[in-house]
Amino acid sequence: MKITEKIKAPILNEMELFEHKFRESMRTKVVLLNRITAFIVSRKGKQMRPMFIFLTAKMLKGQVEERTFRGASVVELIHTATLVHDDVVDESNYRRGFFSLNALWKNKIAVLVGDFLLSRGLLLSIDNGDFDLLRIISVAVKEMSEGELLQIEKARKLDITEDIYYEIIRQKTATLIAACTAMGAASVGSDEKTVKELHRFGELVGMAFQIKDDLFDYSESSNIGKPTGIDIKEQKMTLPLIHVLNKVENRDKKWIIRIIKKHNRDKKKVKELIHFVKKHGGIEYSVEKMKEYQQKALAILKKYPDNEARQSLELMLNYVIERKK
């Protein structure tokens, strides 16, 4: 059995039912819109976000509520809206190996579909009085936007410290996973302390997840779904690079910054930089940090009932740092 199937096992029925409810949440009278939303549903990824919501809820209460399904739908609607808008901004023609919406239906339609998904998510919460869930996801979207802008600002100056890097990945990636685990807890009526603690759990998972993602930039493997050196090409400062930059002498520092600023599209020079980062311990240091986040997340989980859902969350935590793509 694949690890993703093992993780999903305790919530198999909920995930099937969710797919139906998620489709329904997007249904509209506009034929073109229905065609586009059907396309969105057909190219879904691993569905980690709804899995986090259902597993957290089930770990705490042994079952999920109708509110849990709505929370999962809201997260997927709003997150999908942000991805659609991202593809337009980045002028990206592909997402997960499929054509992006803007590639198939042009920018204007893609932006309008993103707006539609966002408003559907908001209305789904408002119409059902799920204001606590709406607040959790709204804070996450605000933070994701701030993280993206902070990264753009820092990429221009290349003055990212390790602390700023952690803040960027906390906002850009970890905050959404944190919203999922918090919503899972809130959806089944958990107290504020539990919701906060499971928000922190999701945040720690997200931090480990993003560091792992950044490590793929230094991988030789071709099946990771992201070309080696792409972060350097895009002038993104990630942990292996930041660590090495902060520990080498001035001469090497200038050499690194020159490659990122002026030769970031030169494959030979990017390869040299990747080799330099590996040689100076950037990978080992990042793996160590990633495992620290994983262990902190595990310590939080251990406080909760040892049931199938918790075991799946533990598996998910291991999967996050051991995945090959």
C-alpha positions in Angstrom: 0.0 0.0 0.0 1.4 3.4 -1.0 2.0 5.8 1.9 -0.6 8.3 0.7 -3.2 5.5 0.7 -2.2 4.5 4.2 -2.5 8.1 5.4 -6.0 8.4 3.8 -7.3 5.1 5.2 -9.1 6.4 8.3 -10.8 9.1 6.3 -11.5 7.3 3.0 -15.3 7.8 3.2 -15.0 11.4 4.3 -12.7 12.2 1.3 -15.1 10.6 -1.2 -18.0 12.5 0.3 -16.0 15.7 0.3 -15.3 15.4 -3.4 -19.0 15.4 -4.1 -19.6 18.3 -1.7 -16.7 20.3 -3.1 -18.1 19.9 -6.7 -21.6 21.0 -5.4 -20.1 24.1 -3.8 -18.9 25.3 -7.2 -22.0 24.6 -9.2 -23.5 27.6 -11.0 -25.9 28.4 -13.8 -23.1 29.6 -16.1 -22.2 26.8 -18.5 -18.6 28.1 -19.2 -18.0 28.4 -15.4 -19.2 24.8 -14.8 -16.9 23.6 -17.6 -13.9 25.4 -16.0 -14.7 24.2 -12.4 -15.0 20.6 -13.7 -11.6 21.0 -15.2 -10.2 22.3 -11.8 -11.7 19.3 -9.9 -10.3 16.9 -12.5 -6.7 18.0 -12.0 -6.6 18.0 -8.2 -3.3 17.1 -6.5 -2.6 15.0 -3.4 -5.4 16.9 -1.5 -3.2 17.3 1.5 -5.2 20.3 2.8 -8.6 18.5 3.2 -6.7 15.4 4.6 -5.2 17.6 7.4 -8.7 19.0 8.2 -10.4 15.6 8.4 -7.6 13.8 10.2 -7.4 16.5 12.8 -11.1 16.5 13.4 -11.3 12.7 13.6 -8.3 12.5 15.9 -10.1 14.8 18.4 -13.7 13.6 18.2 -13.6 10.2 16.4 -15.8 11.7 13.6 -16.2 14.7 11.4 -19.1 17.2 11.4 -20.9 18.9 8.5 -18.9 22.0 9.5 -15.7 20.0 8.8 -16.8 19.4 5.2 -17.6 23.1 4.8 -14.3 24.0 6.3 -12.5 21.7 3.8 -14.5 23.2 0.9 -13.7 26.8 2.0 -10.0 26.0 2.2 -9.9 24.4 -1.3 -12.1 27.1 -2.9 -10.0 30.0 -1.5 -6.6 28.2 -2.0 -7.6 27.3 -5.6 -8.5 31.0 -6.2 -5.0 32.1 -5.1 -3.4 29.5 -7.4 -5.4 30.7 -10.4 -4.4 34.3 -9.7 -0.8 33.2 -9.1 -0.6 31.6 -12.6 -1.9 34.8 -14.2 0.7 36.9 -12.3 3.5 34.5 -13.1 2.4 34.1 -16.7 2.6 30.4 -16.1 1.1 28.0 -18.7 1.3 24.8 -16.6 0.4 23.7 -13.2 1.0 20.1 -12.0 1.7 19.0 -15.6 -1.6 20.3 -16.9 -2.3 23.5 -18.8 -3.2 26.4 -16.4 -6.5 28.2 -16.6 -5.0 31.3 -18.1 -3.3 29.1 -20.8 -6.6 27.6 -21.9 -9.1 30.4 -21.3 -6.9 33.6 -21.2 -6.1 36.0 -18.3 -9.5 37.8 -18.0 -11.5 34.6 -17.6 -8.9 33.1 -15.2 -9.0 36.3 -13.0 -12.8 36.2 -13.0 -12.8 32.5 -12.1 -10.4 33.2 -9.2 -12.8 35.9 -8.0 -15.8 33.6 -8.3 -14.0 30.8 -6.3 -13.0 33.3 -3.6 -16.5 34.7 -3.2 -18.0 31.1 -3.2 -15.7 30.3 -0.3 -16.7 33.4 1.6 -20.4 32.9 1.1 -20.2 29.2 2.0 -19.0 30.3 5.5 -21.2 33.3 5.8 -24.4 31.5 4.8 -23.8 28.8 7.4 -22.6 31.1 10.2 -19.1 29.5 10.2 -17.4 32.8 11.2 -14.7 31.2 13.3 -13.6 29.0 10.3 -13.8 32.0 7.9 -11.6 34.0 10.3 -8.9 31.2 10.3 -8.7 31.0 6.5 -8.9 34.8 6.0 -5.9 35.3 8.4 -4.0 32.6 6.4 -4.7 34.4 3.0 -3.5 37.7 4.4 -0.3 36.1 5.7 0.3 34.3 2.4 0.1 37.6 0.5 2.4 39.3 3.0 4.9 36.5 2.8 4.9 36.6 -1.0 5.5 40.4 -1.0 8.3 40.1 1.7 10.0 37.5 -0.5 9.8 39.8 -3.6 11.2 42.8 -1.5 14.1 40.7 -0.2 14.9 39.2 -3.6 15.6 42.6 -4.9 18.2 43.3 -2.2 19.4 39.7 -1.5 19.6 40.6 2.2 17.7 37.7 3.6 18.8 36.5 7.1 17.9 33.1 8.4 15.2 34.6 10.6 13.6 36.4 7.6 13.7 33.2 5.6 11.7 31.4 8.4 9.2 34.2 8.5 8.8 34.1 4.7 8.1 30.3 4.6 5.9 30.5 7.7 3.7 33.0 6.0 3.9 31.6 2.4 3.5 27.9 3.1 3.1 27.0 6.8 0.2 29.3 7.5 -2.1 27.5 5.1 -1.4 24.0 6.6 -1.8 25.6 10.1 -5.2 27.0 9.0 -6.2 23.4 8.0 -5.3 21.8 11.3 -6.9 24.7 13.2 -10.1 24.4 11.2 -10.2 20.7 11.7 -10.1 21.3 15.4 -12.5 24.2 15.4 -15.0 22.4 13.2 -15.7 19.8 15.8 -16.1 22.3 18.7 -12.7 22.1 20.3 -11.7 24.8 22.9 -9.5 27.7 22.0 -6.4 26.2 23.5 -6.7 23.1 21.4 -7.3 25.1 18.2 -4.2 27.2 18.9 -2.1 24.2 19.7 -3.1 22.4 16.5 -2.6 25.6 14.5 1.0 25.5 15.8 1.3 21.8 14.9 0.2 22.6 11.3 2.7 25.5 11.2 5.6 23.3 12.2 4.6 20.7 9.6 4.5 23.5 7.0 7.9 24.7 7.9 9.4 21.2 7.5 7.5 20.8 4.2 8.9 24.0 2.7 12.5 23.3 3.8 12.2 19.9 2.1 10.8 21.6 -1.0 13.8 24.0 -1.0 16.2 21.1 -0.8 14.8 19.7 -4.1 16.6 22.6 -5.7 19.9 20.8 -4.9 18.7 17.4 -6.0 20.2 15.5 -9.0 17.0 13.5 -9.5 14.9 14.3 -12.5 11.6 13.0 -11.1 11.0 15.7 -8.5 8.7 17.8 -10.6 10.9 20.9 -10.3 14.2 21.5 -12.3 17.4 21.6 -10.3 18.5 25.2 -9.6 15.2 26.8 -10.3 15.2 28.8 -7.1 18.6 30.2 -7.9 17.4 31.1 -11.4 14.4 32.9 -9.8 16.8 34.6 -7.3 15.0 33.0 -4.3 17.2 32.8 -1.3 16.6 29.4 0.4 18.0 27.9 3.7 21.0 26.0 2.2 22.2 29.1 0.4 21.5 31.5 3.3 23.4 29.3 5.8 26.5 29.1 3.5 26.4 32.8 2.6 26.5 33.6 6.3 29.5 31.4 7.1 31.9 31.9 4.2 34.5 34.7 3.8 33.8 38.0 2.0 35.4 36.9 -1.2 33.1 33.8 -1.5 30.1 35.9 -0.4 30.7 38.3 -3.3 31.1 35.4 -5.7 27.8 33.9 -4.6 25.9 37.2 -4.8 27.4 37.9 -8.3 26.1 34.5 -9.6 22.6 35.1 -8.2 22.4 38.6 -9.5 24.1 38.4 -12.8 24.6 34.8 -13.8 21.5 33.1 -12.4 20.5 31.9 -15.9 24.0 30.5 -16.7 23.5 26.7 -16.1 27.3 26.1 -15.7 27.6 28.8 -13.0 24.4 27.7 -11.2 25.8 24.2 -11.1 29.1 25.5 -9.6 27.1 27.3 -6.9 25.0 24.2 -6.1 28.2 22.2 -5.7 29.7 25.0 -3.5 26.6 25.0 -1.2 26.7 21.2 -0.9 30.4 21.3 -0.1 30.0 23.9 2.6 27.3 22.0 4.6 24.2 23.8 3.4 22.3 20.6 2.8 23.2 18.9 6.1 22.3 22.1 8.1 18.9 22.4 6.4 18.1 18.7 6.9 18.9 19.2 10.6 16.5 22.2 10.9 13.8 20.4 9.0 14.0 17.5 11.4 13.8 19.9 14.4 10.5 21.2 13.1 9.3 17.7 12.5 10.2 16.6 16.1 8.4 19.7 17.6 5.3 18.9 15.6 5.5 15.2 16.7 5.7 16.3 20.4 2.4 18.2 20.0 0.7 15.2 18.4 1.8 12.9 21.2 -0.5 14.8 23.6 -3.6 13.6 21.7 -5.5 10.3 21.6 -3.5 7.5 19.9 -6.1 6.5 17.4 -5.9 5.8 13.6 -6.3 9.4 12.7 -3.4 10.5 14.9 -1.2 7.6 13.4 -2.1 8.9 9.9 -1.0 12.5 10.9 2.3 11.0 12.2 2.7 9.2 8.8 1.9 12.5 7.1 4.6 14.2 9.1 7.2 11.6 8.1 6.0 11.7 4.5 6.6 15.5 4.4 10.3 15.1 5.0 10.9 11.8 3.2 8.9 12.4 0.0 10.8 12.3 -3.3 8.9 15.0 -5.0 
